[in-house]
Amino acid sequence: EISSLTDVFVPLLVTGATGNLKASISPAGKVVDEAGPKSFWSALWTADQLGVALNEKLGMDLYSPFKTVGSLASSGDLAPMPSDWAFKLFGLISKGAVVPAQIQQPGISVYATQDSKTKNVFLLILNKGDRYYRPKTMLNGKDGDLTVEAGLDMRVDYEIPSFSISVLKINADNSPGEVVRYTSKLAESGQEPETLVLKPW
């Protein structure tokens, strides 16, 4: 409508979170799970695509079966599927300003935001591989395996589980933070994400 009335083109993309079209293959070449809306891989795919959209500063309006989950709107009282948990986890980081983050490990993606007032940092970490990884995480943008340009002279110690989605809330005042993580094992057993304390380094 806007494009037809003005010279401004506004792209609009409407997606479903159950669009992972292929099964996940482990490094050994074994199919680890079938694709589809009830698989963990739809959650991992959804979280990764949301992270890419966040980094590209695309405007997003998200809907979820959860009631009042941050900025997410509720679409009813449906039982959550794995991709719904991905939306909930993404909602934990979606309010801050995007800050550059990178990791020196294949199969792991990281996306970061920072609260402009508190300077707290939120990391969305996706491990698509079958190995645990404990990176040296630095919030000063240098000297680490996982670096975040948050302007904080802090280090974080967190072991990333295999096949997982993790959201880390790192408090700028060096008080204990929080980890909310969802793994393929939790998804397979029908459990929701687990919450852990993130102790300062």
N, C-alpha and C positions, 0 to 999 in steps of 0.2 A: 504493500500500500504506500509506504513512504517512497519507495523507488519510483512508483508510477506518478507521483505528484511532484517529486523534486529530482535534482541531479544526484542525490545521495543514495548510495547502494548500501543496504543494511543486510548482511547475510544472516540467515536464521537456520539453525540446525536443530531438528527434533530427533532425539535418540531414545532407544531403550537400553537398559543396562544389561540385557541378557543376550547381547550380540556377539559374544565370543564364538567364532565359527569353527574353531579347530580344537582338538584335544591338546593338552600340554604334553610335550615330549621331554623326558629327563635327559641329562647329558649322556647317559648310557644308551639312549635311543628307545627307552621303554615308555609306553603310554602310561602316564601316571593318573590320569582322570579323564573321563569323557567330558566333552563340552556341553554346554546347556545352562539354562537358568538356575538349576539347583546345584551346579558345581562351583567349587571354590574358584575356578579359573575365570568364571564370569565376574567375580568380585575383584580379582587381581587385575583383569583387563579394564574393568570400570574405573578402579582407583587410578590406574596408570593414565587412562585417557583424561580423567578429571584433572590430574596433575599437569599434563601437557596443556590442557585448556587454561588452567590457572597461570602457568608460566607465560602463555601467550596473551594473558589479560583479556580473555574472552568473557563477556558477561554471561552468567549462568543463572538459571532459575531451576532449582531442583525439587523434585517431589519424591516422597518416601512414605511407606506405610507406618512409620513411627509418628507418634503424636508429639508435636512441639520439640523437635530435636534441633536446637540452635536455630539456624535460618531455614531449615527444611520444613516444607509444608507437608501435612499429612494427607494421604489419599485413602484413609480408612483404617480398619482394624485387621488387615491381612497379616498372616504369619510371615515374618521376614525371611527372604531368601538371601543367599550369600551376597549377591550384588547390593541388596538393601543395606547390609552392614558396611559395604564399601562407601555408600553414600553417607552413612552416619559418621564413619571415621573421617571422611573428607570434610564433613561439616565442622569438625573440630579445628581445622586449619584454615577454613575459607574466609575468615573475617579479617585477617591481618594483611599487611602489605607484602607482596612477593619479594623475597631476597634470594640472590643467587646461591645455589648449593650444587655441589658435585661430589661424586664418589668414584674412587679409583678401583672399581670392582665390577667385572662383567656380570650381568644378570641382576644387578641391584639398581633401582632408580630411587632418587630422592628429590623431594619438593619441599620448599620452606617458605614460611611466612613469619612476620614479626609484628607484634602489637606496637603501634606507634607511641602509646603512652607508657606502658609498663616495660617495654623492650623485651618482653618474654618471646621466646622463639618456639615455633611449632614445626616439627619435621614429619613428613609423610614418607616412610621408607618402605619400599616394596622389594622383597626378595623372591625372584622368580626361579631360583635355583634350589638344589637339594642339599646345600651345605649351610651350616651356621657360619656367621662372620662377625668378628668383633673389631670394627674399625676404630682407629684413633680419630675421634670426632672433635674438631676444633671450630669454635664460633667466631674466630678472628679472620677467617677467609684464607688461612695459610697453615702450613706445617702439619697437615693431617691426611688420613686416608679418606675421610669424609669432611669436607670443609663447607662452612656456611659463612657468608659475608654479612654477619650480624653486628659487627663492631663491638663484640664482647670478648674479653680475654678469659675465656672459659673453655674447659674440656668436658666432654660427656663420655661416660663409659656405658655402653649398651651392646649386648650381644643380639644380633639380628637372627631370629629363627629362620630355618629353611621354609620355603613356600609360605610367606607371611606378608601381612600388611600391618605396619606399626605406625602409630602416631605418638610422637614424643612431645610433651610440653616441658620446656626447659625454662625455669624461672630466672630472670636476669639478676635477682637479688641473691642467687646461690642457695635458695631454700629448696627442699625436696620437690621434685616435679612429678610427672605422671606419664605412664606409658599405657596406651590402650592398643592391644594387638589382637589380630585375628589370623589364625593359621589354618592350613588345610586340614589338620587334625581336628580342630574345633568345628570347622564346617562339616566334615564328614560325620561327626557325632551329633550334629544339630545344635551345638552350643553357640552362645553369643560370645562376642569378644571379651577378653579378660583385661582387667585393669591392675597395674602394678605401680609401686612407688619407684620413681627414678631418683636415686640419691646423687647429690652433687659430687663432683670429683674432688 
